[in-house]
Amino acid sequence: MQTSEKRGKVGQRYLHEGEEWTGIVPILEGSAVSYAQRRLVDEYETGRAKEIALTSNLMEEVISLSNLEQALKRVKSNKGGAGVDGMTTEALGEWFKNNWKHLQKDLLNGTYKVGQIRGVKIAKPKGGYRQLGIPTVKDRLVQQAIHQILEKLYDKDFSPTSYGFRKGRSASQAIAQLSHYISQENHYVIDIDLSKFFDEVNHNRLLNRLSRRIGDKRLLKLIHGYLKVGILENGMVSQRIKGTPQGSPLSPLLSNIVLDELDKELSERGHKYVRYADDIIILVGSHTSAKRVNESITSFIENRMKLKVNREKSRICFPLDLNYLGHRFNKDGSIYLSIESEKRLKDKIRNVTKRNRGRSLEQVIKELNLLLRGWLHYFRKAKMKSKLIKIESWLQRRLRCYRLKQCKRPIGMMRFLHRLGIPKKRAWTTAASRKGWWRKALTPASHEGMNNKWFERIGLYSLTQNYSLLHT
């Protein structure tokens, strides 16, 4: 039998036998277990037994028509690609209308067959790829229905400093919480990077954790089916013995259930931490403490939770060196835009404003506005006024360049600039120049004609103006 000590309660240990939970058993070394301690165990086990009894018919809640209809709306609104059967989200509504009773029956009887997952690989910003698994839309419907019921059961007990994949919580709140902790003179950051977390989740441990609170064996069996179903990619099916496929509606909740064990451990030890999905930050006041906590928590994650820590990417650093959810921090807790986030925004703008795309300026502005509005909403808490001025100036130059190239010939460019109020002689000077498009966009005639008022007229979303409005 393996034992491991929990900090915060003197002499108390949690016992495990293999991977099976045996309950909370307080043990005082060298002495007998007291009556009060035995009573604590009895109360815990009694409460657990009551919860399992109350959840023995969860499948009936999952398949209720109201829950399935809510799940259908969510799946259709999320859209996404078709699975291996080719059915789209648009066709799902008609299928559900004709088959919802059969679906209920199959789920109740345990005869529902889980479909294979379509594998898709997408590139990561920092290199490598992320493996996504796209279930069929019918499976996405069922998984969403399960998610809605289990979320009510689990979410209320999750950590208050866990923010990812939770209703009413956001990355913005995680950033604000981290800023608050840093401002309390927690100037050493332990940045823990879990190596391919979604691919490494141990199925046995996850199912064990689910079985502690879910008494409905039909539901547990169905979730197990979703965990082990194979991924179809390039005509080959690969069976899975671990991991939860990214891309399925159920995976985010399951990931939080797995990592809630880590949250509870950190809380038990009294650490200040913030977790958004598998991005984990722990804050301490000294480098010595940081080293000790980093080693101890890494050991807990790898030996107890059976997950992998990427030791090359995990590190101890100062807030200014941290890039958490695209932000960096000063030691007083001030929030700034990370260099990587600025670079990614510029890369996206470059893709939209490529001069060989063959899009109208109106279409380019629409695409840019959608990008810029969402980006500023996400990074609104960062102090970045001076950076935004530079980014916007660079963006305007790219758009001037884009518009000038649309004129094609010098005569067309001269006429365009003249319509904007530039005298013909000066307009001809820019139009007839042998300079490249990028340099022409910097000429006085281009700046005067395509000034800030011109950008307002064509409807470009202003980063600087809207940032100021957010901070007034």
Residue pairs with C-beta under 8 A, 6 or more apart in sequence:
1 15
1 16
1 17
2 16
2 17
3 13
3 14
3 15
3 16
3 27
4 13
4 14
4 16
4 304
5 13
6 12
6 13
6 14
6 265
6 268
7 268
7 269
7 270
8 268
8 269
8 270
9 26
9 268
11 26
11 27
11 28
11 29
12 24
12 26
12 27
13 25
13 26
13 27
14 24
14 25
15 22
15 23
15 24
15 25
16 22
19 204
19 205
19 208
20 208
21 208
21 212
23 41
23 44
23 45
23 48
24 40
24 41
24 44
25 33
25 41
26 33
26 37
26 40
26 41
27 33
28 34
28 37
48 212
48 213
51 213
51 215
52 212
52 213
52 214
52 215
53 215
54 215
55 153
55 213
55 214
55 215
55 216
56 215
56 216
57 216
58 149
58 150
58 153
58 214
58 215
58 216
58 219
59 107
59 108
59 216
59 218
59 219
59 222
60 108
61 67
61 149
62 107
62 142
62 145
62 146
62 149
62 219
63 103
63 104
63 107
63 108
63 145
65 100
65 104
67 145
67 148
67 149
68 96
68 100
68 103
68 104
68 141
68 145
70 145
70 148
71 141
71 142
71 144
71 145
71 147
71 148
72 92
72 93
72 96
72 141
74 144
74 249
75 89
75 92
75 137
75 140
75 141
75 144
75 249
76 89
76 90
76 92
76 93
78 89
78 249
79 89
80 89
80 134
80 137
80 140
80 247
81 118
81 120
81 134
82 88
82 118
82 134
82 136
82 137
83 115
83 116
83 117
83 118
83 134
83 135
83 136
83 137
83 139
83 140
84 115
84 116
84 117
84 118
84 136
84 232
85 115
85 136
85 138
87 95
87 136
87 137
87 138
88 137
89 137
91 137
92 137
92 138
92 141
95 138
96 103
96 141
103 112
103 138
103 142
105 111
106 112
106 113
107 142
107 218
107 222
108 218
110 218
110 221
110 222
112 142
112 222
114 139
114 222
114 225
114 226
114 229
115 135
115 136
115 138
115 139
115 229
116 229
116 230
116 231
116 232
116 237
117 133
117 134
117 135
117 229
117 230
117 231
117 232
117 245
117 247
117 248
118 133
118 134
118 135
118 231
118 232
118 233
119 131
119 132
119 133
119 134
119 231
119 232
119 233
119 238
120 131
120 132
120 133
120 134
120 233
120 247
121 129
121 130
121 131
121 132
121 233
122 129
122 130
122 132
123 129
123 130
124 130
125 340
125 344
130 246
131 199
131 231
131 245
131 246
132 245
132 246
132 247
133 231
133 245
133 246
133 247
133 248
134 247
135 143
135 226
135 245
135 247
135 248
139 226
139 248
140 248
140 249
142 222
143 226
143 248
143 249
143 250
144 249
144 250
146 219
146 222
146 223
146 250
147 249
147 250
147 252
147 253
150 214
150 253
151 167
151 253
153 213
153 214
154 213
154 253
154 256
154 257
154 260
155 166
155 167
157 260
158 166
158 256
158 260
158 263
159 260
159 263
159 264
159 267
159 275
161 174
161 177
161 263
161 273
161 274
161 275
162 169
162 256
162 259
162 260
162 263
162 275
162 276
163 169
163 170
163 171
163 173
163 174
163 177
163 274
163 275
163 276
164 171
164 174
164 252
164 256
164 275
164 276
164 277
164 278
164 279
165 252
165 253
165 255
165 256
165 277
166 256
171 276
171 325
171 378
172 378
172 380
172 381
174 274
174 275
174 276
174 325
175 324
175 325
175 327
175 335
175 381
176 381
177 274
178 274
178 281
178 283
178 324
178 329
179 329
179 333
179 334
179 335
179 381
180 333
181 272
181 274
181 283
181 333
182 189
182 283
182 319
182 329
182 330
182 331
182 332
182 333
183 332
183 333
184 272
185 285
186 272
186 283
186 284
186 285
187 285
187 318
187 319
187 331
188 283
188 284
188 285
188 286
188 287
188 289
188 290
188 316
188 317
188 318
189 281
189 282
189 283
189 290
189 316
189 317
189 318
189 319
189 321
189 322
190 281
190 282
190 283
190 284
190 290
190 293
190 294
190 297
190 314
190 316
191 280
191 281
191 313
191 314
191 315
191 316
191 317
191 322
191 324
192 280
192 281
192 282
192 294
192 297
192 298
192 301
192 309
192 314
193 309
193 310
193 313
193 314
194 200
194 278
194 280
194 301
194 307
194 308
194 309
194 310
195 307
195 308
195 309
195 310
196 308
197 255
197 278
197 307
198 243
198 244
198 245
198 246
198 251
198 255
198 278
199 242
199 243
200 242
200 243
200 306
200 307
200 308
201 242
201 243
201 244
201 254
201 255
201 258
201 307
202 242
202 305
202 306
202 307
203 224
203 227
203 228
203 241
203 242
205 258
205 305
205 306
206 227
206 244
206 254
206 257
206 258
207 220
207 223
207 224
207 227
209 257
209 258
209 261
210 220
210 223
210 257
211 220
214 220
223 250
223 254
226 248
226 250
227 240
227 243
227 244
228 239
228 240
228 241
229 240
230 237
230 238
230 239
230 240
231 237
231 238
231 240
231 245
244 250
244 251
244 254
244 255
245 251
252 277
255 277
255 278
258 305
259 275
259 278
259 280
261 304
261 305
262 275
262 280
262 297
262 300
262 301
262 305
263 273
263 275
265 297
265 300
266 273
266 282
266 297
271 282
271 283
271 284
271 293
272 282
272 283
272 284
273 280
273 281
273 282
273 283
274 280
274 281
274 324
275 281
276 325
279 324
279 325
281 322
281 324
282 293
282 294
282 297
284 290
284 293
287 316
290 316
291 316
294 314
294 316
298 309
298 311
298 314
301 307
301 309
302 308
302 309
318 331
319 328
319 329
319 330
319 331
319 333
320 328
320 329
320 330
320 331
321 328
322 328
322 329
323 338
323 339
323 340
323 341
326 337
326 338
326 340
326 341
326 378
326 379
327 335
327 336
327 337
327 338
327 341
327 379
327 381
327 382
328 335
328 336
328 337
328 338
328 339
329 335
329 336
330 336
334 383
335 381
335 382
335 383
336 382
336 383
336 384
337 379
337 382
337 384
337 387
341 379
342 387
342 391
345 375
345 391
346 391
346 394
348 371
349 368
349 371
349 395
349 398
350 398
352 364
352 367
352 368
352 371
353 364
353 368
353 395
353 398
353 399
353 402
355 401
355 402
355 405
355 437
357 364
359 367
361 399
361 402
361 403
361 406
361 458
362 458
364 399
364 402
365 458
365 459
365 460
368 395
368 460
368 461
369 459
369 460
369 461
372 461
372 463
373 461
373 466
376 463
376 466
376 467
376 470
380 467
380 470
384 467
385 464
385 467
385 468
388 463
388 464
388 467
389 464
391 463
392 462
392 463
392 464
395 463
396 450
396 455
396 460
397 438
397 441
397 442
398 441
399 450
399 455
399 460
400 441
400 446
400 447
400 450
401 437
401 438
401 440
401 441
403 416
403 450
404 413
404 416
404 437
404 440
404 441
404 446
405 437
407 413
407 415
407 416
407 431
410 428
410 431
410 432
411 431
413 427
413 430
413 431
414 424
414 427
414 428
414 430
414 431
414 432
415 427
416 449
417 426
417 427
417 430
417 431
417 445
417 446
417 449
418 424
418 427
420 448
420 449
420 450
420 454
421 448
421 449
422 445
422 448
422 449
426 444
426 445
427 445
427 449
429 443
429 445
430 440
430 443
430 445
430 446
433 439
433 440
433 443
435 443
440 446
455 462
456 462
